[in-house]
Amino acid sequence: MTTGLIFACAGAILFTMGVAGVMLLDHLLRRILAFNLMGSGVFLVLVGLAQRAGNPDPVPQAMVITGIVVAVAATALALALARRLFTLSGGYTLPETPDD
């Protein structure tokens, strides 16, 4: 088993855990963390599968670095919006929509 395959399998497990967290958790901060876990899983899969004949391919690695920067910015925005929601409603749970 190569290291690239180990990284890809670990990334798939992280992505699956993140999807379960986004679907099952009600607390907004935990959902944001689960979404970040999904992103980390995708990054690991990309890095793990970006090897050709033992040499790393620089294009997926550049995509992962760019994705990390975007993920940090998106997390900062999500946390700012969550803080604003807490200020307005007093909690971190999203309001439920009434059925029409």
N, C-alpha and C positions, 0 to 999 in steps of 0.2 A: 504494500500500500504506500503510495507516494505522499509526500507532504501536501501537494496540491489537492489531492483527493481528501485528505484529512481536513484541510481548510474548508473545502466545499461541503463536506458532510456536516462539519460544525456550523457553518453558515446556514445550511438548510434547517438544522435543529433550532438555531437562534431565530430564524425567520418564522418557523412554525410556532415557537413560543410567543413571539411578538404578535402574530395573527390571533392566537388564542387570547392574549391579553387585551387586544383592542376589541375583540368581540365580547368578551365576558365581563370586563371590569366596568364599573359605573363611575368610579372616581376619575376626574379629569386628569390629574397629575399622573396617575398610574397609566392612563391611556397614552399620555405623551411619552412616558418612559417605554411603554410597550412598542410604540411607533418607532422610537429610537433603536430599540432592540431589533426590530424588523430591518431597519436600515443597516445596522451593523452586520446582520446576517447576509444581506445582499452584497455588502462590501467584501465579506469573507469569501462568498461564492465567486465573485469576480476575480479576486486575487488568487484563489485556489485554481480556477480554471484558466488563468492567464499564463500558463507555462507551456512552452512548446519545446519539446526535446530537452527538458531540464533548464532551459533559459527563459527568464521572465520576459513577457511581452510588455513593452512600455505603454502601449495605448490603454489597456484596461487599468493599469496602475495610475495613469494620469486621470482617467475617469473616476477612480476611487478617491483620489486626492480632491478633485473638484467636488465630488459628491459629499465628502466630509465637510467641506466648507459650506456647501449649501445646507446640509443637515444641521450644522451649528446655527446658521442664520434662521432656519425654519423653527428650530427648537426655541431660540430666543424669542421669536415672534409668538409662538404658541404659549410660552410661559408668560409673556406680557399680556396676552389676551386672557389667559387663565387668571392672572392677578386682577385684571379689570373685572372679570366675571365675579371673583370673590368680593371685590369692593362693592359691586352693585347688588349682588344677591346674598352674600354672606356664606356661600358654600361653593364647593368645587364640583357639584353635580349639575349636569345640564338639565334645564327645565323640560318637562315632558310636554309634547304637543297634544292639544285636545283633538279627539277624533271628531270629524265633521260629519 
